[in-house]
């Protein structure tokens, strides 16, 4: 039963980590690009402000999804550590840089500020 718990918690942790990485490599960058392009269209008065606001809300929802994915990762990670009883072996394999939400948000603000001043 213990090995089964460890295996299941490991799979849950890997699945959660994959989702976090998917948010970092695809969802958030795609929403940033869409928002910046929409901002350009709004600057040239090709679309209205309400369309831009809707796109920006979608970008924020991707950040919320990212934070939820991080939460699920850390919960499953804690379950794995509890089941395995050896926090060091798994922890050493993680790259903590992928969990920095501030970098994601700051990059978005930088991109949006560059496009809004043109």
Number of C-alpha atoms within 10 A of each C-alpha: 6 9 10 10 15 18 15 16 22 20 14 19 21 15 16 22 22 14 20 23 17 14 20 20 12 10 18 23 17 15 21 24 15 17 24 22 15 22 25 19 16 17 16 11 10 11 14 14 15 10 14 20 14 12 19 19 14 17 22 16 14 20 20 12 17 23 16 15 21 22 14 19 21 15 16 22 22 15 19 23 19 14 19 18 11 11 14 9 11 13 12 9 8 10 8 9 8 15 16 11 14 9 12 17 14 11 13 19 12 10 14 18 13 10 15 12 8 8
